[in-house]
Amino acid sequence: MPFDPVFIVDAGRTPFLKSRNTPGPFSAADLATASGRALLMRQPFDATDLDEVIVGCATPSVDETNIGRVIALRLGCGHKVPGWTVMRNCASGMQAMDSAIANIHSGRSQLVLAGGVDALSRAPLLYSDKMVLWFSRMAAARSSGQKLALFAQLRPQNLLAPVIGIMRGLTDPVVDLMMGQTAENLAWRFGISRAEMDAYSADSHQKSVAARAAGHFDEIVPLIGADGKVYAEDDGVRADSSVENLAKLRPFFDRKYGKVTPGNSSQISDGAAWLLLASEAAVARWKLEPLGRITDTQWAGLDPAQMGLGPVHAATPLLQRHGLGLNDVDAWEINEAFAAQVEGCLRAWQDADYCREQLGLDAPFGTLDRSKLNVDGGAIAQGHPVGASGARIVLHLLQVLRRKRAKRGVAAICIGGGQGGAVLVETLQ
C-alpha cells in the first residue's frame, strides 16, 4: 500500500573514476566527504541538524570501518549525529535510501543524508591461506633454527600470487560464479548475441557523450586531487566507442564460448552519490523545495546464477501494486551491470514462460519502450562503483524526469547474490 511521502530535497555525486589497475586518487571516505560537503553547503540548515547519515558501501577499507560514521564526522555533523553503514552489494546505496525511508516513516528521523560510495580501485590484494599460515608460524617461531626451517618451506608462488580482492568479491560463494558468468547465463537463456551486447554498449557510451555535451550531468561535483588535478567528469566514457571497436575484445568470463567482454560490461570504478531525504514536517520546517518524492520501494530475491534479472523481480510487483504497466512510467533507469543483463531483463518481461513460471503471471508483462530507458547512458559508459550505483540511478532518474517535465519513473538494479531492488519516484512539478 502507498506510504507517507518521503521527499528528495537535493542530490549530487562525484564523477565516477575508472579503475586503471592502480589505487585511485581518492579513498572512499574522501569521495563521499567531498561530494557530501558540497551538497550540505547549499542547504538552509547545518550539518548538525541532520538526524543521521546512512552510507552504502561494499568494500570499505580496513581503516574506514563503519565508513558511514567516519564520513558523518568528516562532514561536520558533530558527535551527536549517528552515522552507519549498510551493505547490499550493488544496491547498497539504494538500501541506504530505503533505510532512511523506514526511519522517517517510524518517526525516528526527519532529515537524513543517505547514499553510497566505493573506491573499487583500492580493493585489497590478499594473501592466500597458505601464505597466512606461513606468516603465523614465522611469528610464533622463537629460535633462529625454526625461522630458517620456515624460510626453507616458503614457496615463491604463494608470495607472488595474491588473491585479488575485487575478483573474490565479484564471485558468488553459493553458486561459485563470477558476476560476468551469470551474465553469460542470461545471454544463453534468452539467445542474446554478442553483436547485440556490443551494440547496446556502444549506445550507452554515445548517449553519455551526448548527455555530457548537453550539460545533463550537472549533478556531478568536481573533485580536486592532492596534486591539484581536477576531476570533473566520468572518465570512462568513450566518444570513440563503436560496435566495430568493441567486437575486437575477447570474452573474459568464458574465454572459449562466451560473449561477455570488458567492453559490454560495467566499468570497475570509484565514486560516491548522495540523496538528501526529508519528511513532510522537515520540508515545512526548513522551507525546502523538494526535487521529487519517493512513492514506493520493492526488494526481491531470485536464483543467484540468474542475478541479472533482479530488476524484473523487483519492479514487476512494484508496478502491479500501483496498477501500472511498463510504459505507464515516463522514464526508467536500469543499472547496466552488463549489456546481457539489461537485454535479459527486457526479454524476460516479454517471455510468456518466464513470466508464468517465475513471476506468476498469466501472460508476458510487456515490452518496454526503449526510448524511456537509460536515456543518458549508464554504468557501461559511466562506471559502477558498487556501493554508489543504487543511489546514482535514483538521483539521475529524477534529473531526467525534471528535465523532460515528466511525472513518474522507476530505478531498478540487479544485486550480486540473486536479488533485485526497485524504486518508484515522482516529480512535484
Backbone hydrogen bonds, N-H to C=O, Kabsch-Sander energy under -0.5 kcal/mol:
donor,donor_aa,acceptor,acceptor_aa,energy
3,F,295,T,-0.8
6,V,294,I,-0.8
7,F,278,A,-2.8
8,I,292,G,-2.6
9,V,7,F,-0.8
9,V,276,L,-2.7
10,D,276,L,-0.9
12,G,274,W,-1.6
13,R,219,E,-2.3
14,T,272,A,-2.4
17,L,15,P,-0.6
17,L,270,D,-2.6
18,K,16,F,-0.5
19,S,268,I,-3.0
20,R,22,T,-0.6
31,L,27,S,-2.2
32,A,28,A,-2.4
33,T,29,A,-2.4
34,A,30,D,-2.5
35,S,31,L,-2.0
36,G,32,A,-2.4
37,R,33,T,-2.6
38,A,34,A,-1.6
39,L,35,S,-1.7
40,L,36,G,-2.5
41,M,37,R,-2.1
42,R,38,A,-0.6
42,R,39,L,-0.8
43,Q,40,L,-1.8
49,D,46,D,-1.9
50,L,47,A,-1.4
51,D,111,L,-3.0
52,E,111,L,-0.9
53,V,82,P,-2.1
54,I,113,L,-2.5
55,V,84,W,-2.4
56,G,115,G,-2.7
57,C,86,V,-2.1
64,E,61,S,-2.0
69,R,66,N,-1.2
70,V,66,N,-1.5
71,I,67,I,-2.7
72,A,68,G,-2.2
73,L,69,R,-2.3
74,R,70,V,-2.1
75,L,71,I,-2.0
76,G,73,L,-1.3
77,C,72,A,-2.2
81,V,78,G,-0.6
84,W,53,V,-2.3
86,V,55,V,-2.5
88,R,89,N,-0.5
91,A,88,R,-2.2
92,S,89,N,-1.9
95,Q,91,A,-2.8
96,A,92,S,-2.2
97,M,93,G,-1.5
98,D,94,M,-2.4
99,S,95,Q,-2.8
100,A,96,A,-1.9
101,I,97,M,-2.2
102,A,98,D,-2.2
103,N,99,S,-1.9
104,I,100,A,-2.3
105,H,101,I,-2.8
106,S,102,A,-1.8
107,G,103,N,-0.7
107,G,104,I,-0.8
108,R,103,N,-1.3
109,S,103,N,-1.6
112,V,277,L,-2.6
113,L,52,E,-1.9
114,A,112,V,-0.7
114,A,275,L,-2.8
115,G,54,I,-1.9
116,G,273,A,-2.3
117,V,56,G,-2.6
118,D,271,G,-1.9
120,L,269,S,-1.3
122,R,119,A,-1.9
123,A,120,L,-1.7
126,L,163,V,-3.3
132,V,128,S,-2.4
133,L,129,D,-2.4
134,W,130,K,-1.8
135,F,131,M,-2.3
136,S,132,V,-2.3
137,R,133,L,-2.3
138,M,134,W,-2.4
139,A,135,F,-2.4
140,A,136,S,-1.5
141,A,137,R,-1.2
147,K,143,S,-1.9
148,L,144,S,-2.5
149,A,145,G,-2.2
150,L,146,Q,-1.9
151,F,147,K,-2.2
152,A,148,L,-1.7
153,Q,149,A,-0.8
153,Q,150,L,-0.7
154,L,150,L,-0.7
154,L,151,F,-0.8
158,N,155,R,-1.7
159,L,155,R,-1.1
160,L,156,P,-2.8
161,A,157,Q,-0.7
163,V,126,L,-3.7
165,G,124,P,-1.8
165,G,163,V,-0.8
168,R,164,I,-2.1
169,G,165,G,-2.7
170,L,166,I,-1.5
171,T,168,R,-1.5
172,D,170,L,-0.5
172,D,177,L,-3.2
176,D,172,D,-1.4
177,L,172,D,-0.7
179,M,170,L,-2.2
181,Q,178,M,-1.0
182,T,178,M,-1.4
183,A,179,M,-1.4
184,E,180,G,-1.7
185,N,181,Q,-1.7
186,L,182,T,-1.5
187,A,183,A,-2.3
188,W,184,E,-2.3
189,R,185,N,-2.6
190,F,186,L,-2.4
191,G,187,A,-0.6
191,G,188,W,-0.5
192,I,187,A,-2.0
193,S,191,G,-0.6
197,M,193,S,-1.9
198,D,194,R,-2.6
199,A,195,A,-2.3
200,Y,196,E,-2.2
201,S,197,M,-2.3
202,A,198,D,-2.6
203,D,199,A,-1.9
204,S,200,Y,-1.8
205,H,201,S,-1.9
206,Q,202,A,-2.4
207,K,203,D,-2.7
208,S,204,S,-2.0
209,V,205,H,-2.6
210,A,206,Q,-2.3
211,A,207,K,-2.6
212,R,208,S,-2.4
213,A,209,V,-2.1
214,A,210,A,-1.7
215,G,212,R,-1.4
216,H,211,A,-2.9
220,I,217,F,-1.8
221,V,13,R,-3.5
223,L,231,Y,-2.8
225,G,229,K,-3.0
228,G,225,G,-2.0
231,Y,223,L,-3.3
232,A,230,V,-0.6
235,D,16,F,-1.4
237,V,234,D,-0.8
239,A,237,V,-0.5
241,S,238,R,-1.1
246,L,242,S,-2.6
247,A,243,V,-1.9
248,K,245,N,-1.2
249,L,246,L,-1.5
252,F,260,V,-2.3
253,F,260,V,-0.8
258,G,254,D,-2.5
261,T,259,K,-0.5
264,N,261,T,-0.6
265,S,262,P,-0.9
266,S,337,A,-2.8
267,Q,379,A,-1.4
269,S,267,Q,-0.5
270,D,17,L,-2.2
271,G,118,D,-2.5
273,A,116,G,-2.4
274,W,12,G,-3.3
275,L,114,A,-3.2
276,L,10,D,-2.8
277,L,112,V,-2.9
277,L,275,L,-0.7
278,A,7,F,-2.3
279,S,110,Q,-2.3
283,V,279,S,-2.2
284,A,280,E,-2.0
285,R,281,A,-2.7
286,W,282,A,-2.4
287,K,283,V,-0.6
288,L,283,V,-2.0
291,L,8,I,-2.9
292,G,8,I,-1.4
293,R,426,E,-2.8
294,I,6,V,-2.9
295,T,293,R,-0.6
295,T,424,L,-2.8
296,D,424,L,-1.4
298,Q,422,A,-2.2
300,A,420,G,-2.2
302,L,418,G,-2.4
306,Q,303,D,-2.2
307,M,304,P,-1.3
309,L,306,Q,-2.3
310,G,307,M,-1.9
312,V,309,L,-1.0
313,H,309,L,-1.5
314,A,310,G,-2.0
315,A,311,P,-2.7
316,T,312,V,-1.7
318,L,314,A,-1.2
319,L,315,A,-2.7
320,Q,316,T,-2.5
321,R,317,P,-2.2
322,H,318,L,-0.8
322,H,319,L,-1.0
323,G,320,Q,-1.5
324,L,319,L,-2.7
328,D,325,G,-1.5
329,V,326,L,-0.6
330,D,408,R,-2.5
331,A,408,R,-0.9
332,W,372,K,-3.0
333,E,410,V,-2.4
335,N,333,E,-0.5
335,N,412,A,-2.2
337,A,335,N,-1.6
339,A,264,N,-2.6
342,V,338,F,-1.9
343,E,339,A,-2.6
344,G,340,A,-2.2
345,C,341,Q,-1.9
346,L,342,V,-2.1
347,R,343,E,-2.0
348,A,344,G,-2.4
349,W,345,C,-1.9
350,Q,346,L,-0.6
351,D,347,R,-0.8
351,D,348,A,-0.9
352,A,350,Q,-0.7
355,C,351,D,-2.7
356,R,352,A,-2.1
357,E,353,D,-3.1
358,Q,354,Y,-2.8
359,L,354,Y,-0.9
359,L,355,C,-0.7
360,G,356,R,-0.7
361,L,355,C,-2.7
365,F,349,W,-1.1
366,G,349,W,-1.9
368,L,366,G,-0.5
370,R,368,L,-0.7
372,K,369,D,-2.1
373,L,370,R,-1.4
374,N,332,W,-2.4
374,N,372,K,-0.5
377,G,374,N,-2.1
381,A,378,G,-1.3
382,Q,378,G,-3.2
383,G,379,A,-1.4
384,H,267,Q,-2.2
386,V,384,H,-1.1
388,A,385,P,-2.5
389,S,385,P,-1.3
390,G,90,C,-0.6
390,G,386,V,-0.6
391,A,388,A,-0.7
392,R,388,A,-2.3
393,I,389,S,-2.3
394,V,390,G,-0.9
395,L,391,A,-2.6
396,H,392,R,-3.1
397,L,393,I,-1.9
398,L,394,V,-1.9
399,Q,395,L,-1.6
400,V,396,H,-2.6
401,L,397,L,-2.5
402,R,398,L,-2.3
403,R,399,Q,-2.3
404,K,400,V,-2.2
405,R,402,R,-0.8
406,A,401,L,-3.0
409,G,425,V,-2.2
410,V,331,A,-1.9
411,A,423,V,-2.2
412,A,333,E,-2.9
413,I,421,G,-2.4
415,I,307,M,-0.6
415,I,419,Q,-2.1
418,G,415,I,-1.5
419,Q,415,I,-1.6
420,G,300,A,-2.2
421,G,413,I,-2.1
422,A,298,Q,-2.2
423,V,411,A,-2.5
424,L,296,D,-2.8
425,V,409,G,-2.5
425,V,423,V,-0.6
426,E,293,R,-2.5
427,T,407,K,-2.3
428,L,291,L,-0.6
